[in-house]
Amino acid sequence: MPGTILQTTSNILMVRPANFGFNEETAASNAFQSKNEKLKSSEISQKAIAEFDALVEKLRAAGVHIIVVEDTPVPVKPDAVFPNNWITFHQNGTVITYPMLSEKRRLERREDIIDLLVADFHISKKIELEDYEKDGLILEGTGSLILDRPNRLAYACLSPRTAPRLLSRFCEIADYEPVAFHSVDGQGLEIYHTNVMMAMGETFVVICLETIKNEKELALLKEKFAATNKEIIEISLGQMMHFAGNMLQVRNAKGKTFLVMSSQAHASLHPPQIQQIEKHTQILHSPIPVIEQHGGGSVRCMMAEVFLPLR
């Protein structure tokens, strides 16, 4: 329906990595990230490309339109496979680029990727937030922001990568209401990205509620989910550490929806949770162990949703 604000899209941008690897700069604030010393850098990179290609193949087989852009070999960008952190594409034709914590990751912002999309999509406005980097203010796209698009709610767990001031700025620009909260892992450390502990679907939300220690914040979240008719599918801390929060619901050209996750995330789920999800959508999973271990992100981070209007 024209004018309807959609939660899911069938157009997904993905960046095929040229030099995927362990980024020391991001590891300091990412508890999900570690290095396999048994693998050479070249092996890590090759395995990541194979994992990427297999995921793309599965998504395309399901009828999802995947726009694959090749990462440029120079400069070296170890996290280029995670484009959702530096750019978002909105249904009103707006493109927003974001400030990144890691200096290496700032190299991922590429004007040529935006230019490429102009052939098929209408871009009416481009907003650049990266100037805030010089003030040490960070907001890493849909890593930081979990968007309930039809209800105009921007959920965000505050961390070194999600500044309250920039959450407010995004909400002013994009006409969202901020829903900020604090989320910590089993060691009491701030969770670096909202999208590792929470995934928003059309009619459900997957979330690790035990990471939220503040009772008022927890009550507010539950209140928002109830008011927007989202069924809560709760995951444990252990499941979150297996990337069960890092999922994305997408649709294909025929309107069928899929909750995309890694095979590690899928294996961590219990049968009742799978049944709960399958009431709402079909599950699609693919193994990406090397990308998860060395990058500290999973399939949701690999997909930048393109909601721009088609030409």
N, C-alpha and C positions, 0 to 999 in steps of 0.2 A: 504493500500500500504506500503510495506517495505520501511523504510527510511523516510517516511512522518512524520513530527513533528505534533503531535496531540494537540488540545486545550482541548479536553474532553476525559475522560476515563470511562470505565464501571466497573473499580475496585476501590472500596472506602473502606478505613479503618475507623472504628468507635469504640470508646471506651465506653463500657457500664458502667456508673458511679456507684461506690460503696458508696461514701460519698459526693454526690453533695451538695453544699451549698454556702452561701454568703462568699466571700473572701475579708476581710477587706483590704488586701494588694493591690488588684487590683482596689478596688472601688475609690481610690484617683485619678486615671487617667482615669476612665471609667464612663462617664456621663449617660450611658445606664443602669447602674447597681443600684438596690435598694433592700431593704429587706422588705418582708411582715412579720411584727411582729406578725400577727395573726396565722401564721403557725409555728409549732414546727419544729426543725431541722430534726427529723425523717420523718415528713410529707413532707417537701420540698424534701428530698432525695427520698422518695417513689414515689412522683408525677413526679420527674425528670426521674426516671427509666421507668415509664409508658409512658411518652412523648417520650423518646428515643426509646422504643420498638415499639411504633406505627409508628414512622418515618421510622425505619428500615423495618417494615412490608410493608409500602407503597412503599418504594424504591425497595424492593425485588419483590413485585407484579408487578412493572413496568419493571422487568427484569434486574435491576442493581445488579451487584455482590457486596454484602456488606460483608466485613470481620469484624466480631465483635470480639473484644478483651475485656475480662473482666478486669475492673479496679481492682487493688489489694487493699483490705481493709486497709492494713497498708503499708507504712505510709498514713495518710489521705490526699487525694488530691481533694479539692473541685471543681477544674476546669478540672478534667481529661477528661470530656466529650468533650473538645475542643482540639483534638490532632493536628489540622492543625497549631498550633502555635509553636510546638517544632520539627516538622519533615517534610521534603518534599522528595518525591520519583520521580526520573527523568527517562526519556525514555532511556537515555544512560547507565542506571544501577547505577547511582550515588544516594546515600542517604546523605542528609545534615541534621544535627541537629543544633538547634539554641539557642542563649542566651535569657533568659527570665527575665523580670523585677521583678516579684514576686518570692521571695525565695521559697514559697510553691509550685509554679508552676514548679520549676526546678526539683522537685521530679517526675514529669510526664514522664521525659525522661527515657525510658525503653529499655535496650538492648534486653530483651527477646521478645519484639514486633518485632524488626528487625529480630531476629533469626527465629521467627515464619514464616515470609514472605519468607525466603530462600528456604523453601520447594517447593514453587510454582513460585517464581520470581528470576531472576538473578540479583545479586548485585555485581557490579564490583569495586565500590569505596565508602568509607564512609568518609565524611568530617565533622569534629566537630568544630562548631564555638563558643561553650559555654565557652571557655577559656576567651572570651572577657568580660564575666560578671564581672570578677575581676577589669576591667578597667571602669566598669559602662556603657559599650557599649551594646546596645540591638537591636536585630532584631528578631521579633516574626513570623517567617515563612510566611505562606500565609495570616496571619493577616496583617503583614506589607507590603507584596509584592503581587501585583496583576499582574500575569504573562500573557502576550500575548506570548504564547509559540512558535507558528510558526514564528512570527515576531521578536522573541528574545527581547522583550521589558519588562522591569520590572518597573511598575508604583508603586510609594510609596509616601504617604503623611508623611512628617517628623514629629516626635513626640518623647516623652521620650521613646517610645517603638520601634522607627525606627531611628537608628543612620545613618547619611549620610555616614560615613566611612564604616559601615558594608554593606550598600546598594552597595557601590562600590566594596567591597570585594566579595559579592555574585555574582555580575555581572562579575567580573574577573574569578571566579571559574566556573560559569555556562554558560558563553559566552552570556550574555544579555547586552542590553544598558539600563542604568538607566534613568528613567523619574521621577525626584523628584519634589515635589510641597508641598505647605502648604494648610491645610484644617482646617477650624474652624467651630464650631457649633454656634447656635443662641446666646450663651453667650460670644462668642469670644474665647472660649477655644479650644485648639488643639484637633482635632479628634484623638483618641488613636490608631485606626487601620484603614488602608486604606480599608479593606474589609467591613467596615460598611457604607462607602459612595460610593463604586464602586464595580461592578461585571462585569467581562469580559466574553463574550460569543464568539462563533466561528465567528459570523457575526454582533455582536452588543455589546454595552457597556451600562450598567445601571449605572448612575452616578448622584450625587447631585452636580451640577455645582455651585450652589449658595454658597457652603462652600469655594470656591476658590476665594479669594479676590484679588490676584495678577494678573493683566491683562496679563502680559507676560506669566505667568505659565498657565493661562487659554487658551491663544492663542496656546501655545505649545501643550497642551493636545488635543485641537480640530484639530490641524494640524496632530498629530500622528494618531488620530482616522480616519481622512479623508484619510491619506496615506495608512492606513491598511484596508480600506473599512469596518469600524465598524459603524453601525447606532447608533446614540446617543439616548438612551431612558432616558430622564431626569426625575429625581424624586425631590420632594421638600424637604426642611429641615424637615418639619413635617412628611413626609413619611419616610425619613431616620431614624427619631427617633422611627419609628415603624418597623425598621429593613428591610425596602424595598431595601436597598443597599447590604444586607448580603445574597446574593443568590449565587448558584453555578449551572452551566450547567454541566450535566452529560449525559452519553449515556448508553444504554442497550446493551446486547450482539448482538442484531440485527442492531445496529447503530442508533436507534431512540434516539433523544435527549430530555432532560427535563430540565427546569429551576426550581431548587428546592428552595423553600422559606417557611417561616413559614406562618401559616394562618393569623397571625396578619399583616405580610407584605402584603399578598395578599389582605386582606380586605382594606388596605390603598390605594391600586392602583385604579386609575380612569379607566373607560371602554376604553378610547383611548390608555392608556398605556398598558392595557392587550392585546388589539388588536395589538399594535406595537410588543409586545413580541411574541404573537402567530403567527406572520408572520415568525418568525425565529425558534420557538421551542415550545414544549408543556409545560404547567405549571403543576408542582406538588407541593402541599402544605400540611402541617401538623401542628396542633396546639402544640406549645411548650411554653406556657406562663410562667411557673415556671422557666424553664431554661433561658428564655430571661430576666425575671425580676431579678433573683438572680445572674445569671452568667454574664449578660451584653453582651451576644453574642447570635447569632441565628444559623440557620441551616448550613450556610456556614462554621462556626467555628467548627461544629461537624463532618465535613467530610474531611479526609486527602486523597487526590487523589493518587492512586498508578499507576504511569506511567511506572514502571519497566518492562523490557521485561520478558515475560513468559518463564519458563524453557521448 
